[in-house]
Amino acid sequence: MTMPAWMRATFWALLAAPGVWQIGLLVWAIAARFPYPYDLEWMEGGVLHGASRIASGDGIYGPPSVDYISFLYTPLYPGLLALLGSIFGLSYQLGRIISILSLIGLGILAITNALAWSPKHRGAAAAGAILGLGLFAAAYPFMEGWYDLVRADTMFLFIATGGLIGLSRWARAEEGFRGHRLVAVAGVILGLSFFAKQTGVLYALAGGPIILAMNWRRAPTYVGAVAVTGLGGAALLQWTTGGWFWTYAFQIHQAHDWNKDRFWKSFELILLHFRWATAIIVLGLCVVVACAIVRRRLPPPAKALLLWTYFYAVSTVVGAVGWGTEFAHYNAYMPAFLHGAMAAGFAIPAILACSELLFADDALAPGRQAYTTLPRNRALAHAATALVALGLGVQLYKARWNPRPFIPTARDRAAGDELIATIRALPGRVWVPSHPWYAHLAGKPMYVHRMGVKDVTARKPRPVMGLEEALRGREFSAIVFDNRDLYLEVPAINLYYRPDDLVPRTARPRLFTGAKIVPDSIWVPAGRALLPPGWRVLFDFEDGTFSNWTVFGSAWGNTPERKEVAGQGMVRRFGGRNFATSFHGGDARTGTLLSAPFAIDADSIRMRLGGGSGDSGLRVELRVDGMPVRTATPPAPPSERFTDVTWNVADLVGQTATIALVDESQASWGHLNVDEIWIGPAE
């Protein structure tokens, strides 16, 4: 008895339900992230910066400069973003919609391809495709939420996958010129994949065995289309960029470190992340081989499984190569996880079709060209396939995840709003190395992204035109750094700029994908401060020595410091380039700095103090005849941020005094920071 159509549809729909559930989780995460008006990943703003340069005619490939350094990618994505931006305006949402549409396109490709290969097993094919897409959705947390960003990864995956599917479907399609034209279209698509991401060249090469196996007579057409698109496009870009395209797309890449341990580790990370799915692919291949040996034929779904397993193998190697490269993230694995997930999904109709053949009557009926499968054996084949689909469903259940950690909150949006307001309030030009689009949102010009500087200075350094000159000339009124930013890597920054303050904790929008850095500190030009009228410097440590001081104990070190010492938090708002700190050796060390004598010839003495507070062992003393007549301590709470403190000394005018910087504390926060001791008229 044949199962009614509605019952078959319900049967496969129930088996596909775990895939629908996982896809629903992905839709939830992406829909909630889409409106967020700030960086989800730290290079999103840099991609928008590149698109804005293309739109303005400045281009993205040129000598590295303080204004812009291209990311090490090919130009299709930012070029498309610039084109659409000229119509809709550049924004995070526009960039993300390209990735989201590409993701939808991948789903359509997977389902339609499954149905095309399995016209007699459409229910199993649709269920398998949905389970496979669910498996790809379940990889979203492992991939750190990389599917929906202002980046080329998902668009590249759509182009490369579409090209491979198109080639496999069109290799034998039509006759004559029309058939060659379809193969040429597939070649153009795979050639274009290189301009979305350099690893597209590996997929163009992977198309070679497909065309040779399916229709070798069309191989010259395929090779010609790929060559004209890829080589011709690259030559055109080389010519129009004065040779800089290849510098960024290839040469700088070659200077980066490549880690063979990460390469080999990738096979474990990819193949064993969804163990049951990998086992189902292997089981499906075993059933296909058994069918080929016993029945000497392969049904179309079996051929589809072989094809997608081939895609998976290629993408696994591509992912391993990508993750072995310096600065890589798990987005390198996206093609492998998609193609592996679809191979697992395609195993469902392949196992069903092959099982029906294996369970068929051994003898062909007279006049028949196909084996006959009895209803009970067909039911057995469906039952076996259902068990496999259930196994994939269990894998999807085990891979359940919570979208909320990937979704910005109202607090994140408020933090972004406050940060933009903070940048807007800073005078003059402001450099935001890790988030150039934030400067744009604040109405400021954009400058080079931190990743660009890292790319061209790692391993084989290249000069960045104008960067040191801009720093030396204090051309930026402020620089807003993230934690772990360029001030740790570019020495000139610490020579010419100093931290002035921390970004308020309420103005630190988080990142949700990739490197989890946050805006951290605001730096301003280093140099002697302009003295108010009537004021003069008593001591400011700008000569880099303690020449006007006598050092007692070990806490103050041998010289003033240009930045925090080991183990100390970021010291900020000091004046000029140097300051004194008693943190040498940690809070447990003690010591005193005693100044040379000076005449009190004005009514006020002002200084900058930081460090511990509320501890009588930490103090600054004004001494006359060796006795303290004024004492100051850093204001509460304890902080590495300097605060101005003033003494009124009008009653001491005409006397000779010294200043003692005293650290007698061994408690937590038992250290003192001092800078810019000035004397002047009453305030």
KAQUI-V225851 format. One record per pair of residues at least 12 apart in sequence whose ideal C-beta (glycine too) atoms are under 10 Angstrom apart, sorted by the first residue. I is the first residue (numbers start at 0). J is the second residue. Records with the same first field share a line. If there is no record, write none. Layout:
# KAQUI-V225851
I->J, J
This chain:
# KAQUI-V225851
0->374, 375, 378
1->374, 377
2->122, 374, 377, 378, 381
4->122
7->121, 122, 123, 381
8->121, 122, 125, 126
9->122
10->122, 123, 126, 381, 385, 388
11->120, 121, 122, 123, 124, 125, 126, 127, 129, 347, 381, 384, 385, 388
12->122, 125, 126, 129
13->126, 385, 388, 389, 392
14->122, 123, 126, 127, 129, 130, 347, 384, 385, 387, 388, 389, 391, 392
15->122, 123, 125, 126, 127, 128, 129, 130, 132, 133, 344, 347, 388, 391, 392
16->126, 129, 130, 133, 392, 395
17->129, 130, 133, 134, 137, 388, 389, 391, 392, 393, 394, 395, 396, 397, 398, 399
18->126, 127, 128, 129, 130, 131, 132, 133, 134, 135, 136, 137, 340, 344, 388, 391, 392, 395
19->129, 130, 132, 133, 136, 395
20->133, 136, 137, 392, 395, 396, 399
21->129, 130, 132, 133, 134, 135, 136, 137, 138, 139, 392, 395, 396, 398, 399, 400
22->106, 129, 130, 132, 133, 134, 135, 136, 137, 395
23->133, 136, 402
24->133, 136, 137, 139, 140, 398, 399, 400, 401, 402
25->102, 132, 133, 135, 136, 137, 138, 139, 144, 146, 147, 400, 402, 405
26->99, 102, 136, 402
27->401, 402, 403, 405, 406
28->136, 139, 140, 144, 146, 147, 400, 401, 402, 403, 404, 405, 406, 511
29->95, 98, 99, 102, 136, 139, 144, 146, 147, 402, 405, 406
30->99, 147, 402, 406
31->402, 403, 405, 406, 407, 408
32->91, 95, 99, 144, 146, 147, 148, 402, 405, 406, 407, 511, 512
33->91, 92, 95, 96, 98, 99, 147
34->91, 92, 95, 407, 412
35->91, 92, 95, 406, 407, 408, 411, 412, 415, 508, 511
36->90, 91, 92, 407, 412, 415, 416, 419, 436, 440, 508
37->91, 407, 411, 412, 414, 415, 416, 418, 419, 434, 436, 437, 440, 508, 509, 510
38->91, 148, 149, 415, 433, 434, 435, 436, 437, 508, 509, 510, 511, 512, 513, 516
39->91, 95, 144, 145, 147, 148, 149, 150, 405, 406, 407, 411, 508, 509, 510, 511, 512, 513
40->143, 144, 145, 147, 148, 149, 150, 328, 330, 510, 511, 512, 513, 514, 515
41->433, 434, 448, 449, 450, 481, 510, 512, 513, 514, 515, 516, 517
42->70, 72, 148, 149, 150, 433, 434, 448, 449, 450, 451, 512, 513, 514
43->91, 94, 95, 148, 149, 150, 434, 436, 510, 512, 513
44->91, 94, 149, 431, 433, 434, 435, 436, 437, 438, 439, 440, 445, 448
45->67, 68, 69, 70, 77, 149, 150, 432, 433, 434, 435, 436, 445, 447, 448, 449, 450, 451
46->59, 70, 72, 76, 77, 80, 89, 91, 94, 148, 149, 150, 151, 435, 436, 448
47->77, 80, 81, 84, 89, 90, 91, 93, 94, 149, 435, 436, 439, 445
48->66, 67, 70, 77, 89, 434, 435, 436, 438, 439, 445, 446, 447, 448, 451
49->67, 68, 69, 70, 72, 74, 76, 77, 78, 80, 81, 435, 448, 451
50->74, 76, 77, 78, 79, 80, 81, 82, 83, 84, 85, 89, 93, 94, 149
51->67, 77, 80, 81, 84, 89, 435, 436, 439, 445
52->66, 67, 69, 77, 81, 445
53->74, 77, 78, 79, 80, 81, 82, 84, 85
54->77, 78, 80, 81, 82, 83, 84, 85, 89
55->81
56->81
58->74, 239, 240, 241, 243, 244
59->72, 74, 77, 78, 81, 240, 243, 244, 247
60->73, 74, 236, 237, 239, 240, 241, 242, 243, 244, 245, 246, 247, 248
61->240, 241, 243, 244, 246, 247, 464
62->241, 243, 246, 455, 461, 462, 463, 464, 465
63->243, 246, 247, 251, 447, 451, 452, 454, 455, 456, 461, 462, 463, 464, 465, 466
64->446, 447, 451, 462, 463, 464, 465, 466, 469
65->430, 446, 447, 452, 463, 464, 465, 466, 467, 468, 469, 470, 474, 475
66->444, 445, 446, 447, 463, 464, 465, 466, 469
67->435, 445, 446, 447, 448, 451
68->247, 251, 446, 447, 448, 449, 450, 451, 452, 453, 454, 455, 456, 461, 463, 464, 466
69->240, 243, 244, 246, 247, 248, 251, 447, 448, 451, 454, 455
70->150, 151, 247, 448, 450, 451, 454
71->197, 246, 247, 248, 249, 250, 251, 252, 255, 324, 326, 450, 451, 454, 455
72->150, 151, 152, 155, 194, 195, 196, 197, 247, 248, 252
73->151, 155, 191, 192, 193, 194, 195, 196, 197, 199, 200, 232, 233, 236, 244, 247, 248, 249
74->151, 194, 195, 232, 236, 240, 244, 247, 248
75->151, 154, 155, 158, 191, 192, 193, 194, 195, 196, 199, 232
76->94, 97, 98, 101, 149, 150, 151, 152, 153, 154, 155, 194, 195, 196
77->94, 149, 150, 151
78->194, 195
79->94, 97, 151, 154, 195
80->93, 94, 96, 97, 149, 151, 154
83->96, 97
89->149, 436, 439
90->149, 436, 440
91->148, 149, 436, 440
92->149
93->149
94->147, 148, 149, 150, 151
95->146, 147, 148, 149, 150, 153
96->147, 149
97->147, 148, 149, 150, 151, 153, 154, 157
98->145, 146, 147, 148, 149, 150, 151, 152, 153, 154, 155, 156, 157
99->146, 147, 148, 153
100->153, 154, 157
101->146, 147, 151, 152, 153, 154, 155, 156, 157, 158, 160, 161, 195
102->132, 135, 136, 146, 147, 153, 154, 156, 157, 337
103->153, 157
104->153, 154, 156, 157, 158, 160, 161
105->132, 135, 146, 153, 156, 157, 160, 161, 337, 341
106->128, 129, 131, 132, 135, 136
107->157, 161
108->128, 157, 160, 161, 163, 164, 165, 341
109->127, 128, 129, 131, 132, 135, 160, 164, 307, 337, 338, 340, 341, 344, 345
110->124, 125, 127, 128, 129, 131, 132, 344
111->124, 128, 164, 168
112->124, 128, 160, 161, 163, 164, 165, 167, 168, 303, 306, 307, 341, 345
113->125, 126, 127, 128, 129, 131, 132, 300, 303, 307, 341, 344, 345, 347, 348
114->128, 348
115->164, 168, 299, 303
116->167, 168, 298, 299, 300, 301, 302, 303, 304, 306, 307, 345, 348, 349, 352
117->298, 299, 300, 301, 303, 345, 347, 348, 349, 351, 352
118->299, 300
119->298, 299, 300, 348, 351, 352, 355
120->298, 299, 300, 347, 348, 349, 350, 351, 352, 355, 381, 384
121->348
122->347, 348, 351, 381
123->300, 344, 345, 347, 348, 349, 350, 351, 352, 380, 381, 384, 385, 388
124->299, 300, 303, 344, 345, 347, 348, 349, 351, 352
125->344, 347, 348
126->344, 347, 348, 351, 384, 385, 388, 391, 392
127->279, 283, 300, 303, 304, 341, 342, 343, 344, 345, 346, 347, 348, 349, 350, 351, 384, 387, 388, 391
128->340, 341, 344, 345, 347, 348
129->344, 347
130->276, 279, 340, 341, 343, 344, 345, 346, 347, 387, 388, 391, 392, 394, 395
131->276, 307, 337, 338, 339, 340, 341, 342, 343, 344, 345, 346, 347, 391
132->337, 340, 341, 344
133->340, 344, 391, 392, 394, 395, 398
134->273, 275, 276, 279, 336, 337, 339, 340, 341, 342, 343, 344, 391, 394, 395, 398
135->156, 333, 336, 337, 338, 339, 340, 341, 343, 344
136->340, 395, 398, 400
137->272, 273, 276, 336, 340, 394, 395, 396, 397, 398, 399, 400
138->269, 272, 273, 329, 332, 333, 335, 336, 337, 339, 340, 398, 400
139->336, 398, 400, 402, 405
140->398, 399, 400, 401, 402, 404, 405
141->268, 272, 273, 329, 332, 336, 398, 400
142->328, 329, 330, 331, 332, 333, 336, 512
143->328, 329, 330, 405, 511, 512, 513, 514, 515
144->330, 402, 404, 405, 406, 511, 512, 513
145->328, 329, 330, 331, 332, 333, 512, 513
146->330, 333, 337, 512
147->405, 512
148->330, 511, 512, 513
149->436
150->196, 330, 512, 513
151->194, 195, 196, 330
152->195, 196, 328, 330, 331, 333, 334
153->195, 330, 333, 337
154->192, 195, 196
155->191, 192, 193, 194, 195, 196, 197, 198, 199, 202, 333, 334
156->192, 195, 196, 202, 314, 330, 333, 334, 336, 337, 338
157->192, 195, 337
158->188, 189, 190, 191, 192, 193, 194, 195, 196, 199, 202
159->188, 189, 191, 192, 193, 195, 196, 198, 199, 201, 202, 203, 205, 206, 310, 313, 314, 317, 334, 337, 338
160->188, 192, 202, 310, 314, 334, 337, 338, 341
161->185, 188, 189, 191, 192
162->184, 185, 186, 187, 188, 189, 190, 191, 192, 199, 202, 203, 205, 206, 225
163->185, 188, 189, 192, 202, 203, 205, 206, 209, 306, 307, 309, 310, 313, 314, 338
164->185, 188, 306, 307, 310
165->181, 182, 184, 185, 186, 187, 188, 189, 206
166->181, 182, 184, 185, 186, 188, 189, 202, 203, 205, 206, 207, 209, 210, 213, 214, 217, 221
167->185, 206, 209, 210, 212, 213, 302, 303, 306, 307, 309, 310
168->181, 185, 213, 306
169->181, 182, 183, 184, 185, 210, 213, 214, 217, 221
170->182, 185, 206, 209, 210, 211, 212, 213, 214, 215, 216, 217, 218, 221
171->213, 214, 217
172->214
176->220
178->214, 216, 217, 220
179->214, 216, 217, 219, 220, 221, 223, 224
180->220, 224
181->217, 220
182->206, 210, 213, 214, 216, 217, 218, 219, 220, 221, 223, 224
183->217, 220, 221, 223, 224, 225, 227, 228
184->224
185->206, 209, 210, 217, 220, 221, 224, 225
186->203, 206, 210, 217, 220, 221, 222, 223, 224, 225, 226, 227, 228, 229
187->221, 224, 225, 227, 228, 229
188->202, 203, 206, 224, 225, 228
189->202, 203, 204, 205, 206, 221, 224, 225, 228, 229
190->202, 203, 206, 221, 224, 225, 226, 227, 228, 229, 230, 231, 232, 233
191->203, 225, 228, 229, 232
192->206, 225, 228, 229
193->225, 228, 229, 230, 232, 233, 248
194->228, 229, 232, 233, 236, 248
196->317, 321, 331, 334
197->248, 249, 252, 321
198->314, 316, 317, 318, 320, 321, 331, 334
199->229, 317
200->225, 229, 233
201->313, 314, 316, 317, 320, 321, 334
202->310, 313, 314, 317, 334
203->221, 222, 224, 225, 226, 228, 229
204->225, 313
205->309, 310, 312, 313, 314, 316, 317
206->218, 221, 222, 224, 225, 313
207->221, 222, 225
208->309, 313
209->221, 306, 309, 310
210->222
212->305, 306, 309
213->302, 306
232->244
233->245, 248, 249
236->248
246->455, 461
247->451, 454, 455
250->459, 461
251->454, 455, 457, 458, 459, 461
252->324, 325, 454
253->458, 459
254->325, 454, 455, 457, 458, 459, 460, 461
255->324, 325, 326, 327, 453, 454, 457, 458, 459
256->323, 324, 325, 326, 457, 458
257->320, 323, 324, 325, 327
258->322, 323, 324, 325, 327
259->319, 323
260->323
261->319, 320, 321, 322, 323, 324, 325, 327, 331
262->316, 318, 319, 320, 321, 322, 323, 324
263->319, 323
264->319, 322, 323
265->315, 316, 317, 318, 319, 320, 321, 322, 323, 327, 329, 331, 332, 335
266->315, 316, 318, 319, 335
268->315, 318, 319, 322, 329, 332, 335
269->311, 314, 315, 316, 318, 319, 322, 329, 331, 332, 335, 336, 339
270->311, 315, 335, 339
272->332, 335, 336, 339, 398
273->336, 339, 340, 343, 391, 394, 395, 397, 398
274->394, 397
275->343, 387, 390, 391, 392, 393, 394, 395, 397, 398
276->336, 339, 340, 342, 343, 344, 346, 390, 391, 394, 395, 398
277->311, 339, 342, 343, 394
278->343, 346, 387, 390, 391, 394
279->342, 343, 344, 346, 347, 350, 387, 388, 390, 391, 394
280->304, 307, 308, 311, 339, 340, 342, 343, 344, 345, 346, 349
281->308, 343, 346
282->343, 346, 349, 350, 387, 390
283->300, 301, 304, 305, 307, 308, 342, 343, 344, 345, 346, 347, 348, 349, 350, 353, 387
284->301, 304, 305, 308, 342, 346, 349, 350
285->350, 353
286->301, 304, 346, 349, 350, 351, 352, 353, 354, 356, 357, 383, 384, 387
287->300, 301, 302, 304, 305, 308, 346, 349, 350, 352, 353
288->301, 305, 353
289->353, 354, 356, 357
290->349, 350, 352, 353, 354, 355, 356, 357
291->305, 353, 356
293->353, 356, 357, 361
294->353, 356, 357, 359, 361, 370
296->353, 356, 369, 370
297->349, 352, 353, 356
298->348, 349, 351, 352, 353, 355, 356
299->348, 349, 352
300->345, 346, 347, 348, 349, 350, 351, 352, 353
301->345, 346, 348, 349, 350, 352, 353, 356
302->345, 349, 352
303->341, 342, 345, 346, 348, 349, 352
304->341, 342, 343, 344, 345, 346, 347, 348, 349, 350, 352, 353
305->342, 345, 349
306->342, 345
307->338, 339, 340, 341, 342, 343, 344, 345, 346, 349
308->338, 339, 341, 342, 343, 345, 346, 349
309->338, 342
310->334, 335, 337, 338, 339, 341, 342, 345
311->334, 335, 336, 337, 338, 339, 340, 341, 342, 343, 345
312->335, 338, 339, 342
313->334, 335, 338
314->332, 333, 334, 335, 336, 337, 338, 339, 342
315->332, 334, 335, 336, 338, 339
316->335
317->331, 332, 333, 334, 335, 338
318->330, 331, 332, 333, 334, 335, 336, 338, 339
319->331, 332, 335
321->333, 334, 335
322->335
325->453, 454, 457, 458
326->450, 453, 454, 457, 514
328->512, 513, 514
329->512, 513
330->512, 513
340->391
343->387, 390, 391, 394
344->388, 391
346->384, 387, 388, 391
347->384, 385, 387, 388, 391
348->384
349->384, 387
350->380, 383, 384, 386, 387, 388
351->377, 380, 381, 383, 384, 385, 387, 388
352->380, 384
353->380, 384
354->372, 376, 377, 379, 380, 381, 382, 383, 384, 387
355->370, 372, 376, 377, 379, 380, 381, 384
356->369, 370, 372, 380
357->370, 372, 376, 379, 380, 383
358->370, 372, 373, 375, 376, 377, 378, 379, 380, 383
359->371, 372, 373, 376, 377, 380
360->372, 373, 376
404->511
405->511, 512
406->511
407->508, 509, 510, 511
408->509
410->505, 508, 509
411->507, 508, 509, 510, 511
412->508
413->505, 506, 508
414->502, 503, 504, 505, 506, 507, 508, 509, 517, 518
415->434, 437, 440, 506, 507, 508, 509, 518
416->440, 506, 508
417->502, 503, 505, 506, 507, 508
418->431, 434, 437, 440, 441, 479, 502, 503, 505, 506, 507, 508, 517, 518
419->434, 437, 438, 439, 440, 441, 442, 443, 506, 508
420->441, 506
421->437, 441, 477, 479, 500, 502, 503, 506, 518, 521
422->434, 437, 438, 439, 440, 441, 442, 443, 477, 479, 502, 506, 518, 521
423->437, 438, 440, 441, 442, 443
424->441, 477
425->438, 441, 443, 475, 476, 477, 478, 479, 521, 523
426->476, 477
427->443, 473, 474, 475, 476, 477
428->443, 444, 446, 469, 474, 475, 476, 477, 478
429->441, 442, 443, 444, 445, 446, 475, 476, 477, 478, 479, 521
430->443, 444, 445, 446, 447, 449, 466, 469, 470, 474, 475, 476, 477, 478, 479, 480, 485, 492, 496, 522
431->443, 445, 446, 448, 449, 475, 477, 478, 479, 480, 481, 484, 518
432->446, 447, 448, 449, 450, 451, 452, 453, 478, 479, 480, 481, 484, 485, 486, 489, 492
433->448, 449, 450, 479, 480, 481, 482, 483, 484, 485, 510, 514, 516, 517, 518, 519
434->448, 449, 479, 481, 508, 510, 516, 518
435->447, 448, 449, 451
436->448
437->479, 508, 518
438->479
441->479
443->475, 476, 477
446->465, 466, 469, 474, 475, 478
447->463, 465, 466, 469, 485
449->480, 481, 483, 484, 485, 488, 489, 516
450->514
451->463
452->466, 485, 488, 489
453->485, 488, 489
456->485, 488, 489
457->488
463->489
466->485, 489, 491, 492
467->489, 490, 491, 492, 494, 495
468->491
469->491, 495
470->489, 490, 491, 492, 493, 494, 495, 496, 524, 525
471->491, 494, 495, 524
472->495, 524
473->495, 496, 523, 524, 525, 526
474->495, 524
475->495, 496, 522, 523, 524
476->523, 524
477->496, 499, 500, 521, 522, 523, 524
478->492, 496, 498, 499, 520, 521, 522, 523, 524
479->502, 506, 518, 519, 520, 521, 522
480->492, 496, 498, 502, 516, 518, 519, 520, 521, 522, 569
481->502, 507, 510, 514, 516, 517, 518, 519, 520
482->502, 507, 515, 516, 517, 518, 519, 520, 569
483->514, 515, 516, 517, 519
484->516, 518, 519, 520, 522
486->498, 519, 520, 522, 562, 569
492->522, 525
493->522, 525, 561, 562, 576
494->525, 561, 576
495->522, 524, 525, 526, 576
496->522, 523, 524, 525, 526, 576
497->522, 523, 524, 525, 526, 561, 562, 570, 571, 572, 573, 574, 575, 576, 577, 578
498->519, 520, 521, 522, 523, 525, 562, 563, 569, 570, 571, 572, 573, 639, 640
499->520, 521, 522, 523, 524, 525, 571, 572, 573, 640, 641
500->520, 521, 522, 523, 569, 571, 572, 640, 641
501->518, 519, 520, 521, 568, 569, 571, 572, 638, 639, 640
502->517, 518, 519, 520, 521
503->518, 521
504->517
506->518
507->519
519->569
520->569, 571
521->571, 572
522->571
523->571, 572
525->541, 561, 573, 574, 575, 576, 577
526->541, 574, 575, 576
527->539, 541, 574, 575, 576, 675
528->574, 575, 607, 674, 675, 677
530->675, 677, 679
531->605, 677, 679, 680, 682
532->679, 680
533->601, 602, 603, 678, 679, 680, 681
534->601, 603, 605, 677, 678, 679, 680
535->600, 601, 677, 678, 679
536->574, 575, 675, 676, 677, 678, 679
537->594, 595, 597, 599, 604, 605, 606, 656, 658, 675, 676, 677, 678, 679
538->579, 592, 594, 595, 597, 606, 658, 660, 673, 674, 675, 676, 677, 678
539->559, 573, 574, 575, 576, 577, 578, 579, 606, 607, 674, 675, 676, 677
540->558, 559, 560, 561, 573, 574, 575, 576, 577, 578, 579, 673, 674, 675, 676
541->559, 574, 575, 576, 577, 578, 674, 675
542->558, 559, 577
543->558, 559, 560, 561, 576, 577
544->557, 558, 559, 577
545->557, 558, 559, 579, 592, 594
546->558, 595
547->592, 593, 594, 595, 596, 597
548->579, 591, 592, 593, 594, 595, 657, 658, 659, 660
549->591, 592, 593, 594, 595, 657, 659
550->590, 591, 592, 593, 660
551->589, 590, 591, 592, 593, 659, 661, 662
552->581, 583, 584, 588, 589, 590, 591, 592, 661, 662, 663
553->581, 583, 584, 588, 589, 590
554->580, 581, 582, 583, 584, 585, 586, 587, 588, 589, 590, 591, 592, 660, 661, 662, 663, 664, 665, 669, 670, 671
555->579, 580, 581, 582, 583, 584, 588, 589, 590, 591, 592, 660, 662, 670, 671, 673
556->579, 580, 581, 582, 583, 584, 588, 590
557->583
558->577, 579, 583
559->573, 575, 576, 577, 578, 579, 580, 592, 673, 674
560->573, 576, 577, 578, 579, 580, 582, 583, 672
561->573, 575, 576, 577, 578
562->576, 577, 578, 580
563->578, 580, 582, 639, 672
564->580, 581, 582, 583, 584, 585, 670
565->582, 583, 584, 585
566->582, 583, 584, 585, 586
567->580, 582, 583, 585, 586, 610, 639, 670, 672
568->582, 637, 638, 639, 640
569->639, 640
570->582, 609, 610, 638, 639, 640, 641, 672, 674
571->609, 638, 639, 640, 641, 672
572->607, 609, 638, 639, 640, 641, 642, 643, 672, 674
573->607, 609, 639, 640, 641, 672, 673, 674, 675
574->606, 607, 641, 674, 675, 676, 677
575->674, 675
577->674
578->607, 609, 641, 672, 673, 674, 675
579->592, 660, 671, 672, 673, 674, 676
580->609, 610, 639, 660, 662, 670, 671, 672, 673, 674
581->610, 611, 617, 660, 661, 662, 663, 664, 669, 670, 671, 672, 673
582->610, 611, 639, 662, 668, 669, 670, 671, 672
583->662, 670
584->670
585->665, 669, 670
586->610, 611, 662, 664, 665, 666, 667, 668, 669, 670
587->664, 665, 666, 667, 669, 670
588->662, 664, 665, 669, 670
589->616, 617, 661, 662, 663, 664, 665, 669, 670
590->660, 661, 662, 663, 671
591->620, 659, 660, 661, 662, 663
592->619, 658, 659, 660, 661, 662, 671, 673
593->620, 622, 657, 658, 659, 660, 661
594->621, 622, 656, 657, 658, 659, 660, 676
595->657, 658
596->622, 623, 655, 656, 657, 658
597->655, 656, 657, 658, 676, 678
598->652, 653, 654, 655, 656, 678
599->621, 623, 628, 646, 648, 649, 650, 651, 652, 653, 654, 655, 656, 678
600->648, 652, 653, 654, 678, 679
601->648, 649, 652, 677, 678, 679, 680, 681
602->646, 647, 648, 649, 650, 651, 652, 678, 679, 680, 681, 682
603->645, 646, 647, 648, 649, 677, 678, 679, 680, 681, 682
604->619, 621, 629, 631, 644, 645, 646, 647, 648, 651, 656, 658, 676, 677, 678, 679
605->643, 644, 645, 646, 675, 676, 677, 678, 679, 682
606->619, 621, 631, 641, 642, 643, 644, 645, 646, 658, 660, 673, 674, 675, 676, 677, 678
607->633, 640, 641, 642, 643, 644, 672, 673, 674, 675, 676, 677
608->631, 632, 633, 634, 638, 641, 642, 643, 644, 660, 671, 672, 673, 674, 676
609->633, 634, 637, 638, 639, 640, 641, 642, 670, 671, 672, 673, 674
610->632, 633, 637, 638, 639, 640, 641, 662, 664, 668, 669, 670, 671, 672, 673
611->632, 633, 635, 636, 637, 638, 662, 664, 666, 667, 668, 669, 670, 671, 672
612->632, 633, 634, 635, 636, 637, 638, 642, 668, 671
613->632, 633, 634, 635, 636, 637, 666, 668
614->632, 633, 637, 662, 663, 664, 665, 666, 667, 668, 669, 670, 671
615->630, 632, 661, 663, 664
616->632, 661, 662, 663, 664, 665, 666, 669, 671
617->632, 633, 637, 660, 661, 662, 663, 664, 666, 668, 669, 670, 671, 672
618->630, 631, 632, 633, 659, 660, 661, 662, 663, 664, 671
619->631, 632, 633, 644, 646, 658, 659, 660, 661, 671, 673, 676
620->656, 657, 658, 659, 660, 661
621->646, 648, 651, 656, 657, 658, 659, 676
622->656, 657, 658, 659
623->648, 651, 654, 655, 656, 657
624->654, 655, 656, 657
625->657, 659
627->659, 661
628->646, 648, 650, 651, 654, 656
629->646, 647, 648, 651, 656, 658
630->646, 659, 661
631->644, 645, 646, 658, 673
632->644, 661, 671
633->668, 670, 671, 672, 673
636->668
637->667, 668, 669, 670
638->668, 672
639->668, 670, 672
640->672
641->672, 673, 674, 675
643->675, 677
644->673, 676
645->677, 679, 681, 682
646->678
647->681, 682
648->678, 681
649->680, 681
658->673, 676
660->672, 673, 676
